[in-house]
Amino acid sequence: MSEEKKPRLLVVEDDYENQKFLQIFLKRKFELEICDNSETFYEKIEGNNFDIILMDISLKGKKDGLQLTQELRAKDKYENIPIVGLSAHAFQRDKDNAYNAGIDIFLTKPVQNDVLMDTLVRALNQKVTK
């Protein structure tokens, strides 16, 4: 294979500044799609195949990242996809709720760039080797 295909990453993030930063930073290693609420989330999920998801836990709108994660886990297509949760809330109950919803790895904002990239790559590699 001469050209390595980048893994497809769906970023679910409702803050525009964070979206811009993540797009610039993550496009080096991932083919990116970004959505900012549950409505656009459903459009992206139905029309694409993703290798990994970066899910903001606190989303504006009808559903938060935990609800979206639970719905994904109920679908055969996405029951084993790596989902990395990102939240400004760092209490133990927030982490517990995220893991109970189906988040694989929980990170708190602000997260260092290299930690975020390493976590995404590691989560992707763990799923590939299983």
BELLINBEL-V163895 format. One record per residue. RES is the residue in one letter. PHI is phi in whole degrees, 0 to 359 (none if undefined). Layout:
res/phi
RES/PHI
RES/PHI
This chain:
res/phi
M/none
S/280
E/245
E/284
K/277
K/285
P/295
R/271
L/242
L/260
V/258
V/253
E/210
D/264
D/269
Y/298
E/298
N/297
Q/302
K/299
F/299
L/299
Q/297
I/295
F/287
L/272
K/292
R/295
K/244
F/227
E/271
L/255
E/231
I/233
C/225
D/237
N/199
S/294
E/295
T/289
F/301
Y/297
E/298
K/295
I/295
E/289
G/263
N/220
N/247
F/245
D/267
I/200
I/230
L/254
M/248
D/288
I/285
S/264
L/247
K/285
G/114
K/288
K/230
D/262
G/296
L/291
Q/297
L/296
T/297
Q/300
E/295
L/299
R/298
A/279
K/267
D/305
K/300
Y/241
E/293
N/247
I/291
P/292
I/236
V/258
G/269
L/230
S/212
A/278
H/267
A/246
F/288
Q/303
R/296
D/294
K/296
D/301
N/299
A/295
Y/295
N/294
A/283
G/119
I/293
D/276
I/224
F/248
L/241
T/255
K/277
P/285
V/247
Q/292
N/307
D/293
V/294
L/298
M/298
D/300
T/295
L/297
V/295
R/296
A/297
L/294
N/294
Q/296
K/290
V/294
T/277
K/287
